[in-house]
Amino acid sequence: MQPAVSIIGAGPAGFALAAGLQRHGKSVLLYSHPTHLRHANHVKHNGHLRVSGLMQGSANLHVTSDMAEAVASSQIIILTVPSTGQETVLQELRKFSLRQHVIVAIPGNLFSLIADMEVGCVFETNLSPYSCRMDEGGLMVMGKKELVFIAALQQQNLNPAVYDTIGSLFPTGLKWCSSILEVCLSNVNGVFHPMMMLMNAGRIENTSGDFLLYRDGLTPAVANAMLAVDRVRIQIGDALGLRLKSAVDISNECYGQGFTSLVELAQSSPPHNKLRAPSSLENRNISEDVPDLLVAWHCLAEKLGIDAAPIKAVIVLAEMATGVDYFETGRNLRRLHLEHVSRAELIQRFGPVQEKVAQEKLVQEKPIQEKMAISSSRL
């Protein structure tokens, strides 16, 4: 039987989603890039994927490094690579005709705007459904979200059946947003991660990350700095006509929690308060969240006439600490193909023009056991 889903990205997020889909009756093909085989090789050596934490047991997964096989196996491609790896994957995907395919980027970070190729439809989420880590072929699932934010680049043209198909792929509820910019602005990793990393940089380097990033590193002073970034993020949403919630409220919505402050979340949230800090600043908390979230937010703020000084300060500090020019390498307006779009055009294109769709699909909870079928006639 042909695999129902092809997952591109054999990291923790990809393996967790593959194991969850397989457990609920889906046939899955997992693609690992030939230059990023560490986790795939461990799993192959062990003969199976060991799963612990919220999911228990083992999974026998079909892993390939042949992109042609992955594209031919299913019309549904789920992209779970970090956004820093999306360009590499795009170079491979551009070799194939994808007019009949659906791509779901988890998370997207405005993948739709850099994917300059013809695809049937592209969806983006704000976060991955699972909080997980991998070590030597073992997957530890520490948390599962109750809700993930999602949108399509051109969702007004979609057949409603596509929403049901996409919903069947997720172990969570889906909050359908009005645009991919709303989804990107709802990826609160941009609020949490860079500030915690930079304000704990000395501790990270002196201890090789021997502390708990949230519980020990998100202190009241760090929280105050994070709130300054969060206020700019919300102002960007306001300028676009979007009603964005605070970072702590979005986290509460995704995890089904009720914390009233960032510090309380850091101390008491099970998916967060046991996370160890990275061993160095060379980590996706900086290398992904600064260029692919904060740079994009800062550029959008400037286009909309918003003072984004707090976000700029974080980007500049990250550049000083790492020596990387994130304003140049990140998802700036040029890379997002928005450089020549006016403020009015930006609002018209990405504002809440799909409010009716978003309200109708506000929270969609589809059991993952539903039968899934998709064809080109649905796109």
C-alpha positions, -999 to 999 in steps of 0.1 A, spaced: 0 0 0 13 34 -9 23 55 21 -4 81 30 21 107 41 56 117 33 75 135 61 105 155 51 129 159 80 142 130 102 147 150 134 128 148 167 97 166 152 96 144 122 101 112 141 75 121 167 49 130 140 57 98 121 54 76 152 21 93 161 6 89 126 17 53 123 3 45 157 -31 58 145 -31 37 113 -14 60 88 13 47 65 43 70 66 75 75 47 102 95 64 128 114 44 163 122 59 186 144 39 219 125 29 239 151 49 218 149 80 215 112 88 225 112 125 191 103 139 181 81 110 213 61 113 208 55 150 172 43 144 184 20 115 212 6 137 187 -1 166 162 -16 141 134 6 154 125 39 170 124 37 208 97 61 222 93 72 258 76 100 277 40 108 267 42 81 240 56 47 249 68 18 229 86 14 196 79 21 159 93 5 127 95 34 103 104 34 66 132 60 62 147 70 29 172 95 16 157 95 -19 136 126 -24 121 112 -56 107 83 -35 93 107 -10 75 129 -36 62 99 -55 49 81 -24 22 106 -14 5 138 -25 8 151 11 43 162 22 48 174 57 79 195 62 94 192 97 129 205 91 139 237 110 133 267 89 171 271 86 169 238 65 140 248 43 161 263 16 181 231 13 149 210 10 135 235 -16 165 229 -38 155 192 -39 118 198 -43 121 222 -72 133 192 -93 98 177 -92 63 187 -104 43 194 -72 11 208 -88 -10 180 -73 8 181 -39 0 196 -6 29 208 16 24 214 53 54 233 69 57 226 106 65 253 117 63 275 86 80 308 95 68 322 62 79 292 42 51 300 17 68 333 7 102 318 0 89 286 -17 91 301 -52 77 271 -70 43 259 -82 26 237 -55 -10 226 -52 -13 242 -18 11 252 11 0 253 47 20 266 76 18 261 114 31 282 142 46 253 162 52 216 161 25 194 178 51 177 200 78 189 224 105 162 221 142 154 220 162 126 205 193 108 217 210 78 200 178 66 183 155 72 213 127 97 211 115 114 243 81 131 240 78 156 268 47 174 257 19 175 232 0 206 223 -38 208 224 -39 233 197 -17 244 167 -23 276 147 -24 270 109 -32 288 76 -27 284 39 -12 311 16 -43 311 -7 -69 295 16 -98 313 1 -96 291 -30 -95 258 -12 -122 232 -13 -135 227 23 -126 190 20 -89 199 22 -94 213 57 -107 179 68 -78 161 52 -53 184 69 -71 180 102 -67 143 100 -29 146 101 -27 163 134 -29 149 169 -41 183 181 -69 207 174 -63 233 147 -69 270 150 -74 283 114 -59 317 111 -68 345 86 -33 345 70 2 331 71 14 363 88 -10 357 117 5 322 120 41 335 119 33 362 145 18 334 167 51 315 168 60 327 203 94 309 201 105 343 188 95 359 221 108 331 244 140 316 230 164 344 218 160 365 249 165 335 273 195 324 254 212 359 252 205 369 288 219 336 300 248 334 275 275 335 302 258 307 322 253 286 290 290 289 280 304 284 316 283 254 323 277 239 288 240 243 295 239 225 328 208 242 340 171 243 332 165 270 305 130 280 315 129 272 352 163 287 360 168 311 332 134 329 328 137 353 357 116 384 363 142 406 345 143 382 315 105 382 315 104 420 314 127 420 283 106 393 267 74 414 273 90 444 254 95 421 224 60 407 228 44 442 228 59 450 194 47 416 180 12 425 191 15 460 176 24 444 143 -8 424 145 -29 454 154 -16 473 123 -26 443 102 -60 442 118 -53 410 137 -63 403 173 -31 387 186 -29 374 222 1 377 244 28 351 243 18 336 276 -18 334 264 -9 318 231 12 292 250 -17 286 274 -40 281 244 -16 257 227 -10 236 258 -43 239 275 -28 258 305 -38 288 325 -7 306 336 -9 344 343 28 353 338 59 342 319 77 334 352 48 313 364 48 294 331 86 288 333 83 275 369 52 253 365 46 242 329 56 205 326 66 208 289 89 237 297 102 235 333 123 204 327 140 215 295 178 217 298 196 246 283 216 241 251 253 235 255 262 266 235 248 296 216 251 276 184 215 264 187 183 268 167 170 290 196 193 316 180 201 304 145 164 298 136 144 321 158 165 353 153 168 353 115 135 335 105 112 351 131 127 383 147 141 396 114 108 390 97 89 407 125 113 437 125 110 441 88 72 439 89 71 465 117 92 489 97 70 485 67 39 492 89 55 522 106 59 506 140 88 513 164 105 479 166 135 490 188 132 461 213 132 435 185 161 453 168 181 453 201 177 415 203 189 409 167 219 433 171 229 416 204 226 382 187 248 395 159 274 408 183 274 375 202 277 352 172 292 373 145 264 365 120 247 393 101 211 381 107 196 412 90 212 401 58 209 363 61 174 363 77 139 364 63 140 401 54 116 417 30 138 410 0 139 372 7 102 372 15 95 390 -19 77 419 0 104 445 -6 82 465 -31 49 459 -14 33 490 1 20 493 36 -16 493 22 -9 463 0 6 444 29 -25 450 50 -49 441 22 -30 409 13 -24 396 48 -50 413 70 -82 395 82 -97 392 47 -105 356 55 -122 364 88 -152 343 79 -130 313 71 -111 317 103 -143 319 124 -158 289 108 -127 269 113 -117 285 146 -109 253 164 -111 220 144 -106 188 163 -105 159 140 -98 124 153 -66 112 137 -83 79 130 -105 94 103 -100 80 68 -78 103 48 -80 107 11 -69 135 -11 -68 140 -49 -61 168 -73 -98 175 -76 -98 187 -41 -72 214 -46 
